Amino acid sequence: QWPKEQSRSISWSPAGSRRNIMEQTIKVKTALHSSDIKIASKSLKQLAIYLRQVWSKRQVALITDTNVGLLYVQKIKQQLVAAGYPTEVLTITAGEKSKSWGQLEKLIDRLAAAHFSRTDGIIALGGGVVGDLAGLVASLYLRGISVIQIPTSLLAQVDSSVGGKTAIDLPAGKNLVGTFYQPDLVLIDPTTLQTLPDRLVAEGYGEVVKCAAMVGGSFWQLTEQIKTIADIRHFAGQLIAASVVFKADVVTHDEPETHQRQLLNFGHTLGHAVDKAAAGRLFHGEAVAIGMYQLCRLFEQQKLTAQGTTEKLADRLLAVGLPLNDPTLNTPAFYAALQHDKKIRHDQLTLIYLKKIGQPDFYPRPLQEVIDFLQKNLSKNS
């Protein structure tokens, strides 16, 4: 059973006099690597201070995208160069399509052309696409160079930047090529959410609700206070910290996703299939919201989930405009995507569901049995 409450305490405390910010540090320690996740307001303005804590002076590749780069790159590059970190800016086109073989090759070629060595490093500045792609580049170039993740979207701050997963997509599905590669530091600045579009803030909150539903207790109670997207921004520090503590604890105990880390896939089995079938119309967090709600509804109908759980989950998601349904559910495209789920092992698919709020569990079944069950029940009263 997963513990209802995290034993690790979360508290905000004033930082040193040089940094007039609020800061907290969450440690991730795996078998081969130990690193910190720092959550600090306005930390991007003082990035060089954090960089010196983990890296000696070296050449840096700052990988970002066409959206985030316009907001932050010029000032960050000035900071880094002034602090003794010669910086090469590598900008990719914003959007999921950049998680491709072609883009991966271009970035690696750029590093080679600039004579990056094993003692140099990569900084990933952006959302999940940048983090996934830059992390994979770092894990492959010269068999691995240092990387720091600076996630600027809520989804990346609470999910993709934590845990060391890197990936690109294939035509058959999302994240089918990747590695586990831990960063030296994850630096999260909640103030970046002020420039993030409302829809992307809500998308990231879908992953927050996922974590809160599995942890329960005070974390779940915190989400009761979120009635608008403005509330997400107001409580961002607390929501991010609670999500990161939960995920960091899971990763610490199961980095390669052989057992407990699979719990983080709650909502993702159906969500990834909807996402793929929707062909770019949905954002990841929106698809996960649909996946969580639909699976919870079906399991409550089967009396495997406590009565009323689905309604509680729906209330959290609808409060910020997240979807609960999509026309791609129960279509051939949906089932074609489902059959490429990364959790399939020996023709068996493990669904992650809630017994009740705060109690996630595994439900392993033969893949065809899962498909038959979904085809029979998914469209009923959806």
C-alpha positions in Angstrom: 0.0 0.0 0.0 1.1 3.5 -0.7 1.3 5.7 2.5 -1.6 8.1 2.8 0.7 10.9 3.9 4.3 11.7 2.9 6.6 11.5 5.9 8.9 14.2 4.6 7.9 17.6 5.9 7.5 20.6 3.6 8.3 24.0 4.9 9.2 27.4 3.3 12.0 29.2 5.0 13.8 32.5 4.1 17.0 32.1 2.0 20.3 33.8 2.7 20.7 37.5 2.7 22.0 37.5 -0.9 18.8 36.0 -2.2 15.6 37.7 -1.1 13.5 34.6 -2.0 11.7 31.7 -0.4 13.5 28.4 -1.0 13.2 24.7 -0.3 15.2 21.7 -1.3 14.0 18.2 -2.0 16.7 15.5 -2.4 16.5 12.7 -4.9 18.9 9.8 -4.2 19.1 6.8 -6.5 21.5 3.9 -6.7 23.9 5.8 -8.9 23.1 9.5 -8.5 22.1 12.1 -5.9 20.7 15.5 -6.8 18.6 18.3 -5.4 15.3 19.8 -6.6 15.2 23.4 -5.5 12.0 25.4 -5.5 12.8 29.1 -5.2 10.8 32.1 -6.3 12.6 34.4 -8.7 15.6 32.0 -8.9 16.0 32.5 -12.6 17.2 36.0 -11.9 20.0 34.6 -9.8 20.7 31.4 -11.8 24.5 31.8 -11.6 24.4 31.5 -7.8 22.7 28.1 -8.0 24.9 27.0 -10.9 28.1 27.5 -8.9 26.7 25.2 -6.2 26.8 22.2 -8.5 29.1 22.9 -11.4 32.6 24.2 -11.8 33.1 26.7 -14.7 32.5 25.0 -18.0 31.0 25.5 -21.5 27.2 25.3 -21.4 24.6 24.5 -24.0 21.4 26.3 -23.1 18.6 24.3 -24.9 15.2 26.1 -25.1 12.3 26.6 -27.5 11.0 29.4 -29.6 8.4 30.4 -26.9 10.5 30.3 -23.7 13.6 31.6 -25.4 11.9 35.0 -26.2 11.1 35.5 -22.5 14.3 34.4 -20.8 17.3 33.5 -22.9 19.0 36.8 -23.4 19.2 37.7 -19.7 20.1 34.1 -18.7 22.9 34.0 -21.2 24.2 37.3 -19.9 24.2 35.9 -16.4 26.0 32.7 -17.3 28.7 34.4 -19.5 29.4 37.0 -16.7 29.8 34.2 -14.2 32.4 32.3 -16.3 30.1 29.9 -18.2 30.5 30.4 -22.0 27.1 29.7 -23.4 25.8 28.3 -26.7 22.1 28.8 -27.1 20.3 25.9 -29.0 16.7 26.7 -29.8 14.1 24.2 -31.0 10.7 24.8 -32.4 8.1 24.8 -29.6 5.8 21.8 -29.6 5.7 18.0 -29.3 6.9 17.5 -32.9 10.4 18.5 -31.8 10.7 15.3 -29.8 12.0 13.5 -32.9 15.0 11.6 -34.3 15.8 14.5 -36.6 15.8 17.1 -33.8 17.8 14.8 -31.6 20.5 14.4 -34.3 20.6 18.2 -35.0 21.3 19.0 -31.3 24.0 16.4 -31.0 25.6 17.6 -34.2 25.6 21.2 -32.8 27.4 20.0 -29.6 30.0 18.2 -31.6 30.5 21.3 -33.9 31.1 23.5 -30.8 33.6 20.9 -29.4 31.6 20.1 -26.2 33.5 17.7 -24.0 32.6 15.4 -21.1 33.3 18.2 -18.6 30.8 20.5 -20.2 27.1 20.6 -19.6 23.5 21.2 -20.8 20.8 23.3 -19.3 17.3 22.5 -20.3 15.2 25.7 -20.1 11.5 25.1 -21.0 8.6 22.8 -20.7 8.4 19.0 -20.9 9.4 18.8 -24.6 12.6 20.7 -24.0 13.4 18.8 -20.8 12.7 15.3 -22.4 14.7 16.1 -25.5 17.7 17.9 -23.8 17.9 15.2 -21.2 18.1 12.5 -23.9 20.8 14.5 -25.7 22.8 14.8 -22.5 22.5 11.0 -21.8 23.7 10.1 -25.3 26.4 12.7 -26.2 29.8 11.3 -25.4 28.0 8.5 -23.5 26.7 11.1 -21.0 27.4 14.7 -20.0 26.0 16.8 -17.1 22.5 18.3 -17.3 20.5 20.7 -15.3 16.7 21.0 -15.7 15.0 24.4 -15.4 11.3 23.6 -16.1 9.2 26.7 -16.9 5.7 25.1 -17.2 3.7 23.7 -14.3 3.5 20.3 -16.0 7.3 20.1 -16.3 7.7 21.4 -12.7 5.6 18.8 -11.1 6.1 15.9 -13.5 8.6 15.6 -16.3 11.6 17.3 -14.8 11.5 15.0 -11.7 12.7 11.5 -12.0 15.2 11.5 -14.8 13.0 10.2 -17.6 14.1 11.4 -21.1 12.4 10.6 -24.4 11.5 11.3 -28.0 8.3 10.2 -29.8 7.8 7.7 -32.6 4.9 7.6 -35.0 3.6 4.6 -33.0 3.4 6.5 -29.8 4.8 9.0 -27.3 8.1 8.6 -25.4 8.9 5.2 -27.0 12.7 6.0 -27.2 14.4 7.2 -24.1 16.7 6.7 -21.1 16.7 7.1 -17.3 19.3 9.9 -16.7 19.3 12.0 -13.6 20.1 15.8 -13.7 22.6 17.4 -11.4 20.0 19.9 -10.3 16.3 20.7 -11.0 15.6 24.4 -10.4 12.0 25.4 -10.2 10.9 29.0 -10.2 7.1 29.3 -9.6 7.1 32.8 -10.9 7.4 31.5 -14.5 3.8 30.5 -14.3 2.8 34.2 -14.4 3.7 34.2 -18.2 2.2 30.8 -18.9 -1.1 30.7 -20.7 -4.1 29.7 -18.6 -4.7 26.5 -20.5 -1.2 25.3 -19.9 -1.5 26.2 -16.2 -4.6 24.1 -16.0 -2.9 21.3 -17.9 -0.2 21.1 -15.3 -2.7 21.1 -12.6 -4.1 17.8 -14.0 -0.9 16.1 -12.9 -1.1 17.8 -9.5 -4.6 16.4 -9.0 -3.2 12.9 -10.0 -0.5 13.1 -7.3 -3.0 14.5 -4.7 -5.5 11.7 -5.4 -2.8 9.1 -4.7 -1.4 10.8 -1.6 -4.7 11.9 0.0 -4.7 13.6 3.3 -3.5 17.3 3.5 -2.4 17.3 -0.1 -5.9 16.3 -1.3 -7.3 18.9 1.1 -5.1 21.6 -0.4 -6.6 21.0 -3.8 -10.0 21.8 -2.3 -8.9 25.5 -2.2 -8.3 25.5 -6.0 -11.5 27.0 -7.6 -9.9 28.9 -10.5 -6.7 29.1 -12.5 -5.7 32.2 -10.5 -5.8 30.0 -7.4 -3.3 27.6 -9.0 -0.9 30.4 -9.5 -1.5 31.7 -5.9 -0.8 28.3 -4.3 1.8 27.3 -6.9 4.7 26.9 -4.4 2.7 24.6 -2.2 1.2 22.5 -5.0 4.6 22.1 -6.7 6.3 21.2 -3.5 3.8 18.5 -2.5 3.8 17.0 -6.0 7.6 16.9 -6.1 8.0 15.4 -2.6 5.7 12.6 -3.6 7.3 11.9 -7.0 10.9 12.2 -5.6 10.1 9.6 -3.0 8.7 7.2 -5.6 11.7 7.7 -7.8 14.2 7.2 -4.9 12.7 3.8 -4.2 12.1 2.7 -7.9 14.1 4.6 -10.5 13.7 2.1 -13.4 9.9 1.9 -12.9 9.8 -1.8 -12.1 7.2 -1.6 -9.4 6.1 1.4 -7.3 7.0 4.0 -9.9 4.3 2.5 -12.1 1.8 4.1 -9.7 2.6 7.4 -11.3 0.9 6.2 -14.4 -2.6 6.7 -12.9 -4.6 8.2 -15.7 -1.9 7.7 -18.2 -2.9 4.4 -19.8 -6.2 5.8 -21.2 -4.7 9.3 -21.3 -1.8 8.5 -23.6 -4.2 6.6 -25.9 -6.5 9.6 -26.0 -3.6 11.9 -26.5 -2.3 9.9 -29.5 -5.7 9.5 -31.1 -6.4 13.2 -30.7 -3.4 13.9 -32.9 -2.3 17.1 -31.1 -5.7 18.5 -30.2 -5.2 17.8 -26.5 -2.4 18.7 -24.1 -0.8 15.9 -22.0 -2.4 17.0 -18.8 -5.8 17.3 -20.4 -5.6 13.8 -21.7 -4.5 12.5 -18.3 -7.5 14.2 -16.7 -9.7 12.3 -19.1 -7.9 9.1 -18.4 -8.2 9.5 -14.6 -11.8 10.3 -14.7 -12.9 7.6 -17.1 -10.9 4.8 -15.4 -12.2 5.9 -12.0 -15.7 5.9 -13.3 -15.4 2.4 -14.7 -13.8 1.0 -11.5 -16.4 2.6 -9.3 -19.1 0.9 -11.4 -17.3 -2.4 -10.8 -17.2 -1.6 -7.1 -13.4 -1.7 -7.0 -13.3 2.1 -6.2 -15.1 3.6 -3.3 -18.5 5.2 -4.1 -18.2 8.9 -4.6 -14.5 8.9 -5.5 -15.2 9.7 -9.2 -17.4 12.7 -8.2 -14.6 14.1 -6.0 -12.1 13.7 -8.7 -14.4 15.3 -11.3 -15.0 18.3 -9.0 -11.2 19.0 -8.8 -10.7 18.8 -12.6 -13.8 20.7 -13.7 -13.0 23.6 -11.3 -10.2 24.7 -13.7 -11.9 23.6 -16.9 -10.1 20.3 -17.5 -12.0 17.8 -19.8 -13.5 14.6 -18.6 -14.4 13.1 -22.0 -13.3 13.1 -25.6 -14.8 11.7 -28.9 -11.6 9.7 -29.6 -12.4 7.3 -26.7 -13.5 3.9 -27.8 -12.4 4.4 -31.4 -10.0 2.3 -33.5 -7.3 5.0 -33.2 -7.7 4.9 -29.4 -7.2 1.1 -29.2 -4.3 1.2 -31.7 -2.5 3.6 -29.4 -3.4 1.6 -26.3 -1.6 -1.4 -27.7 1.7 0.5 -27.6 1.5 1.3 -23.9 4.9 1.0 -22.3 3.5 -0.9 -19.3 2.6 -3.9 -21.4 4.7 -6.8 -20.3 4.2 -10.4 -21.6 0.9 -9.3 -23.2 -0.3 -8.1 -19.8 -1.3 -4.5 -19.0 -1.3 -3.1 -15.5 -3.9 -0.4 -14.9 -3.4 1.9 -11.9 -6.6 2.8 -10.1 -7.8 4.2 -6.8 -9.4 2.0 -4.1 -10.3 5.4 -2.6 -8.6 8.8 -2.3 -5.1 8.2 -0.9 -5.0 4.5 -1.8 -3.8 3.7 -5.4 -3.3 0.1 -6.4 -2.3 -2.2 -9.4 -4.8 -4.0 -11.6 -2.8 -6.3 -13.9 -4.8 -8.1 -16.7 -4.2 -9.6 -20.1 -4.1 -6.8 -22.7 -7.0 -8.3 -24.7 -9.1 -8.6 -21.6 -8.5 -4.9 -20.9 -9.5 -4.0 -24.5 -12.7 -6.1 -24.3 -13.7 -4.5 -21.0 -13.1 -1.0 -22.3 -15.0 -1.6 -25.6 -18.0 -2.9 -23.6 -18.1 -0.3 -20.9 -16.2 2.9 -21.9 -19.0 4.6 -23.9 -21.7 3.9 -21.3 -22.8 7.0 -19.4 -19.5 8.6 -20.1 
